[in-house]
Amino acid sequence: MAMRIAALGALLLTRCGTACDTSDEQAAGVKDTCNAAAYQALIGENGEAGASLPDPKRIYQIGDPVTLDYNPERLNIKLDETGKIVEIDCG
């Protein structure tokens, strides 16, 4: 039984090693489809500053549950535990 569990774990890790990797080119191509670069100056500001950004957007605190749907046009505005913007990206 332990051998089966170990084999399953190895299979899952092998599968993720090829399917889960994203090249730098892919990441760079998708990185700014929502114009996130234009809003990087807001990092460090209060999260309320993100409310005026264009839709679609979602504002959430790191650790909050979020849907796993990926929308390259959507701004993700991530807040720290104090409510300050720590990251703005697409997705």
N, C-alpha and C positions, 0 to 999 in steps of 0.2 A: 504494500500500500504506500509506504514512504517513497519507494522508487517511482511509482506512478505520479505522485505529487511533485517530486523533483523533476521528472521528465516534462510534466505539464508546465512547470515554472520555467524551465529552460526553453521550451517551445514558445511560450509567450514573450520571453525576453528577446529571443531571436527574431520573432515577428516584428516586435516594436523597433528593433534596431534598424530594420530596413524601411518600415512603413511610417515610422513616427519622425524620422529625421527630416528637417527642412533645410535646404541649401540657403546660403547667404543671398544668392540671387533671387530665390523665391521670396524670402523674407523682405528683401529690399523692394521688390516689385509690388508687394502687397502693403508695405509699411505705411504709405501715405495716401491711400485711396480716398481717405475722408478729410484730407487737408490738415492732419494733426500737427504738422510742422508749424503751421501758422499760429498755433495756440500754445506752444511750448513756454512762452513767457509767463503763462499763468501758473506754472509749477511753483509751489510754495505759497500761493494765494489761498484764501478761504474757498472752500468748495462751492459757496454760493456764486462765485465768479463763473463757474461752469454752467450755471442755469441759463445764461444769456447766449450760449453757443448754439449753433444751428442744429436742428434735428436732421436725422435721427441721432440721438445720443442716449447714453445711460451714465448716471452718476452713482457710484457705489463705493462703500468703504472696503478696503482690502479685507478679505475674510468673509464678506457677505455672500450669500448664495446668489448666483447669477445664472441665467439660462446659457446653455452651451451652443446655441445657434450662432453662426458666424455671419456677420453682415459687414462686408468690407467698407461700406459707406458710413457706418455708424461710428461716432466718437465714443470711446470709453474713457471716462474721467474717473480716475482712481484716487480715493482719499485715504489718508492715514488715520490713525485712531483719534487724532485731534481735529480732523475735518479739513486738513490742508491738502491741496492737490499735489500728488506725488508722481503721477504719470498720466499722460494723455496719448492714446494710440487708437488705432482703428480695430474694429471687430465687432 
